Amino acid sequence: MTDKLSRRDFLQASSGLILAAGTSGSVLAADGQPQAPAIAGKTAGKAPLPAARGPRVVVVGGGWSGLTVAKYLKRFDRDFDVVLIDRNALFVSCPMSNLWMADQVSMDFLTHSYIDAARNNDYLFFNATVIDLDREARRVFTEQGYIEYDYLVLAPGIDYDYARIGVEDMEEEYYIRSNYPGGYVNASEYLAIKHKLENFKGGTFLLTVPAGNYRCTAAPYERACMAAAIIKRNGVKGKVLLLDHNADIKIKKDGFRKAFETLYPDIIQYEPSADIVSVNLDDREVETEFDAYQFDDAAIYAPVRASKIIEHMGLVDPDSHQKEARVDQFTNHIIGDEHVYVTGDSRPQPFSKSGHTANSEGKFVAEVIAAHRQGQEIEWRSPQTMCFSGVKIDPLEAMNIITYYRYDKGRKTFDFDRVHLVEEWSVKSGQAGLAWAEGMFRDMFYS
C-alpha cells in the first residue's frame, strides 16, 4: 500500500510541476487579457536561433498541419522568417501506421527528417518543447529559451481524455497509457501495438472507437481489419473485439461492415453503442452502460481533446467539449488576436481530424497569414479530406473517400459537401493509397 501511494503522490507532484510550467501566467486575467508568464532561469533568455531576417512566424508542432503551414508560409511570402518547433527529433506518420503494423509498408515509409524538410523549404527547425506563451509580448517559451514572433501558429495535435471513459486516477491512467496505448499520438504507441499484435497468443484483443471528433474517423475500423488480418495470417485462435462508442460505423459504413462479415466473420466482433464508463485493470475488463467485456490484450483509444498546451496557454473555448481552441472558424485565428492561429487537431471546426485535412487546411491558413500581413483578407475555402482505408493484406486492398465541406448559415455549422465514396475494396485502391501517401510526404518534406 505504501508503494502505491508513493507512486500516486509522485505522479501528482510531477503533474503539478508540469502544469505550473505550462500555465505560469498564460491563463486569462479577469479582464480577459493574457497575463505575462512567470518565467525564470534558462528559459528567460533567447533561444539559440539565428536573428530573424523578416517577419518571424513560429509554428508549434511538426505534424501534417504544422509541416504544411511552415512550407507554404514561405511559398506565399518569401519575406517570412519561419521557425518550426517540435519536441520530437524525427517525424513518424500516424496516417499509414495501421498498414505498417500489418507489414504492408516499412518504417522508412513513415519516417522523415525535420532537418531535410526545413532545408528543402527554406525555414528553420528547432528541436525543443514549448512550455509557455506571452501573447502581450509576442513570445513563445521553450525549455531552451524564448522566441519572439510576429505570427504564431499552434498545431500541437491531440491528447487523450481518459476521464470520459471513467478513468480519473492518475496512476490508473498511466497504467493504461503504458500497457494499453491508444496508438494515435506517437510512434512509441504504434510500435507497442505492433509488438502486441505480433506476439498475440489468442483470446480477445480489445480495440475501441471513441465518441466525438477523434483523429481520423475511419482509422479505428481499419485497425480492426489489420489486427484481424494479422491474427488470421498468424493462425492464432483469437478475436478482435471492437467496442464503438457510436451507434454505428461512422464512415464507409457499408464497406467496413461487409469486410467484418465476409473477410473476418469469425475474428471481428463489432459492438456499437458501447459507451465505456469504467476500466477494471485488475480483471482486464471494461464496463459499458449495459455490459461488461473481458479482454486478454488491448489498445484502448480513449476520447480525444485538444493538446493540453492549448489549455495551459488559456486558449480553450469554454463551450468546447473537447477543449479545443476558441478561433474564428473561417480564418483559424484566436478570437481577438489575429497574430495567433490554431490549425490541425486542436481547432474546433468539425472537419475530419485526418492527415489530408490538416495538410489542406494548413495551406489555407498559411495563405490567410500572408494576406493579413499585406492588409488583405482571404475568403474561406473548404479543406479537402481524402482517406484510404486498408481492409485486406498481401496484397493490400483498400476503400477510399474524398470530401469537402460547406457552411450552413441557417444552422451555423459545417456539413459534408461533394462526397465521392468508394466502398468496394480493391488492389487498385490499395496502390492508390500508397501513391497518395508518397505524394503527401513529398509535399511536406521536399521543395
SVG drawing of the C-alpha trace seen along z (x, -y; Angstrom):
<svg xmlns="http://www.w3.org/2000/svg" viewBox="-31 -47 53 68">
<polyline fill="none" stroke="black" stroke-width="0.4" points="0.0,0.0 2.9,-2.4 4.5,-1.9 1.2,-2.5 0.6,-5.7 4.1,-7.0 3.8,-6.4 0.5,-8.2 2.0,-11.1 4.9,-11.3 2.7,-11.4 0.5,-14.1 3.5,-16.1 5.0,-15.7 1.7,-16.7 1.6,-19.8 5.1,-20.8 4.3,-20.3 1.1,-22.2 2.9,-25.1 5.5,-25.2 2.8,-25.1 0.4,-27.6 2.6,-30.1 0.7,-33.3 -0.7,-32.0 -4.3,-31.9 -6.5,-34.9 -6.8,-37.6 -10.1,-38.8 -10.3,-41.4 -9.9,-38.8 -6.4,-39.9 -3.4,-37.4 -1.1,-37.7 2.6,-37.7 4.2,-34.4 6.4,-34.0 9.5,-32.5 12.9,-32.3 16.2,-30.6 17.4,-29.2 14.1,-29.8 14.3,-33.6 16.9,-34.1 16.5,-34.0 16.5,-30.6 19.7,-29.7 18.4,-30.6 19.6,-33.0 18.2,-36.5 15.0,-36.9 15.6,-38.2 12.0,-39.2 8.6,-39.0 9.0,-35.9 6.3,-33.2 6.7,-30.5 4.9,-27.2 4.5,-24.9 4.0,-21.2 5.6,-19.3 2.7,-17.1 0.9,-17.1 -0.6,-20.6 2.5,-22.3 4.8,-21.0 2.4,-22.2 1.9,-25.6 5.7,-26.1 6.4,-25.2 3.6,-27.2 4.2,-30.4 7.4,-30.7 5.6,-29.9 3.0,-32.7 5.5,-35.3 9.3,-34.8 10.0,-37.5 8.7,-35.5 11.3,-34.0 9.7,-30.7 10.6,-28.6 9.1,-25.1 9.3,-23.8 8.7,-20.2 9.8,-18.2 10.5,-15.1 13.7,-15.0 12.2,-12.7 8.8,-12.6 6.9,-9.4 3.5,-9.5 0.3,-8.4 -1.6,-8.1 -0.5,-4.8 0.7,-3.4 -2.1,-0.8 -0.7,0.6 2.8,0.6 1.5,2.7 0.4,5.3 3.7,5.1 2.2,3.5 4.7,0.6 8.1,0.2 9.0,-2.1 11.2,-4.0 8.0,-4.8 6.6,-6.6 9.8,-8.2 11.1,-11.5 13.7,-14.2 12.6,-17.6 16.1,-18.8 15.6,-17.9 12.1,-19.5 13.5,-22.8 16.5,-22.8 14.4,-21.9 11.8,-24.6 14.0,-27.4 12.8,-27.6 14.3,-26.8 13.7,-23.7 14.1,-23.9 14.0,-20.7 12.5,-21.9 9.5,-21.7 7.1,-24.7 6.1,-25.4 4.5,-28.8 3.3,-31.8 3.2,-35.6 0.8,-37.0 1.2,-40.5 5.0,-40.4 4.6,-38.0 7.0,-35.5 6.7,-31.7 8.8,-30.0 10.7,-26.7 12.9,-24.9 15.8,-26.4 14.7,-30.0 12.1,-32.2 11.4,-33.1 9.7,-36.4 7.2,-36.2 5.1,-38.4 2.7,-35.5 2.3,-32.3 0.7,-29.1 -0.2,-26.4 -0.6,-22.9 0.1,-20.7 -2.3,-17.8 -4.4,-15.9 -4.3,-14.4 -6.4,-11.6 -9.2,-12.4 -9.4,-9.3 -11.9,-10.8 -14.5,-10.4 -14.2,-6.6 -14.3,-6.7 -10.5,-6.8 -9.7,-9.7 -7.0,-8.3 -3.5,-9.3 -2.0,-6.0 -4.6,-4.1 -4.3,-6.4 -0.6,-6.0 -1.1,-2.2 -3.4,-2.3 -1.2,-4.6 1.8,-2.3 0.1,1.1 -2.9,0.5 -1.8,-2.6 -4.3,-4.2 -2.0,-4.3 -2.9,-7.7 -0.4,-10.1 3.2,-9.0 5.5,-6.4 6.1,-4.5 2.4,-3.7 2.4,-2.5 5.4,-0.3 3.9,1.1 0.7,2.1 2.5,3.7 4.5,5.8 1.3,6.7 -0.3,8.0 2.8,9.9 3.0,11.6 -0.7,12.2 -1.2,15.8 -5.0,15.9 -8.1,14.9 -9.7,11.4 -7.8,8.4 -9.8,5.3 -9.9,2.2 -12.2,-0.8 -13.7,-3.7 -14.1,-6.9 -17.0,-9.3 -16.7,-12.8 -14.5,-14.1 -11.4,-11.9 -8.3,-11.6 -9.0,-10.0 -12.6,-8.8 -12.0,-5.6 -8.8,-4.6 -10.2,-2.5 -12.2,-0.4 -9.2,0.0 -7.1,1.0 -9.7,3.7 -9.3,5.1 -5.5,5.0 -5.5,6.7 -7.8,9.4 -5.7,9.9 -2.6,10.4 -4.4,12.9 -5.6,14.7 -2.2,14.7 -0.5,16.0 -3.1,18.8 -3.9,17.6 -7.2,18.7 -8.4,15.3 -10.8,12.5 -10.8,8.7 -13.5,7.1 -14.2,3.7 -16.2,1.6 -17.7,-1.5 -19.0,-4.4 -21.1,-5.4 -24.4,-3.9 -22.9,-2.7 -19.8,-2.7 -19.1,-6.4 -17.7,-6.4 -17.6,-3.9 -20.2,-2.0 -21.3,0.5 -17.7,1.3 -16.4,1.9 -19.5,3.9 -19.1,6.1 -15.4,6.5 -16.1,7.5 -18.8,10.0 -17.1,11.5 -13.3,11.3 -13.2,11.8 -16.6,13.3 -15.0,15.4 -12.5,12.9 -14.1,9.4 -16.8,8.9 -18.3,5.4 -20.3,3.9 -21.9,0.5 -23.3,-1.9 -20.7,-0.6 -20.1,-3.7 -17.3,-2.7 -17.9,-4.0 -15.1,-2.3 -12.0,-0.2 -11.1,2.6 -7.4,3.1 -7.0,5.9 -9.6,8.1 -8.9,6.8 -12.4,5.7 -14.2,2.7 -17.7,1.8 -20.3,0.0 -23.7,-1.2 -25.2,2.2 -22.5,4.8 -19.0,5.8 -16.3,7.2 -13.2,9.0 -10.0,9.0 -6.6,10.6 -4.8,7.6 -5.9,4.3 -5.3,0.9 -7.7,-1.5 -8.4,-4.6 -9.9,-7.0 -11.9,-10.0 -9.6,-12.9 -9.2,-16.5 -7.1,-19.3 -3.5,-19.2 -3.1,-20.2 -0.8,-23.1 -3.9,-24.8 -5.5,-24.8 -2.2,-25.7 -2.0,-28.8 -5.5,-29.9 -6.8,-29.5 -9.6,-26.9 -13.1,-27.7 -15.2,-27.3 -18.0,-25.8 -15.8,-23.1 -16.5,-19.6 -13.1,-18.6 -11.2,-21.6 -10.4,-22.9 -9.2,-26.4 -11.5,-29.4 -10.8,-30.5 -12.6,-32.3 -14.0,-29.3 -13.3,-30.9 -9.7,-32.1 -8.4,-30.0 -7.0,-32.9 -7.7,-33.2 -10.7,-35.3 -9.4,-38.9 -5.8,-38.1 -5.1,-37.9 -1.4,-37.1 -2.1,-33.7 -3.6,-30.8 -4.6,-27.2 -4.6,-24.5 -5.0,-20.7 -6.5,-18.6 -6.7,-21.3 -9.0,-23.6 -12.8,-23.3 -14.3,-23.0 -15.9,-19.6 -13.7,-18.7 -12.1,-15.3 -9.0,-15.2 -7.1,-13.5 -3.7,-14.0 -5.0,-15.1 -7.5,-17.6 -4.6,-19.0 -2.5,-19.4 -5.3,-21.1 -6.3,-23.4 -2.6,-24.3 -2.2,-25.6 -5.2,-27.8 -4.1,-29.2 -0.7,-30.0 -2.4,-32.0 -4.5,-33.8 -1.5,-34.8 0.4,-36.0 -2.7,-38.1 -3.1,-39.6 0.5,-40.9 -0.5,-42.7 -3.6,-44.1 -5.8,-41.8 -8.4,-39.1 -8.9,-35.7 -12.4,-34.2 -12.9,-31.0 -12.1,-27.9 -13.1,-24.4 -10.3,-21.9 -10.3,-18.6 -10.4,-15.2 -9.0,-12.3 -8.8,-8.9 -7.8,-5.4 -8.7,-2.5 -7.0,0.8 -9.2,3.9 -7.2,6.8 -3.5,7.6 -1.0,9.4 -1.8,7.8 -3.2,4.7 -6.8,3.9 -8.5,0.6 -11.5,-1.6 -11.5,-5.4 -13.4,-8.6 -12.9,-12.2 -15.0,-15.0 -15.2,-18.8 -17.2,-20.8 -19.8,-23.7 -21.1,-26.1 -24.8,-26.0 -25.6,-29.6 -29.0,-28.7 -27.7,-26.1 -24.4,-27.8 -22.4,-24.6 -20.4,-22.7 -21.6,-19.8 -20.0,-17.3 -20.1,-18.5 -19.2,-16.9 -18.6,-13.4 -17.0,-10.8 -17.2,-7.4 -15.8,-4.1 -16.7,-1.2 -15.7,1.7 -12.1,2.5 -9.6,3.4 -5.8,3.8 -6.1,0.7 -7.4,-1.4 -4.7,0.0 -2.0,-1.0 -3.6,-4.4 -3.5,-4.9 0.3,-4.2 0.8,-6.6 -1.3,-9.2 0.9,-8.9 4.1,-9.2 2.7,-12.4 1.8,-13.9 5.2,-13.2 6.8,-14.8 4.6,-17.8 5.5,-18.3 9.2,-17.4 10.5,-18.4 10.6,-21.6"/>
</svg>
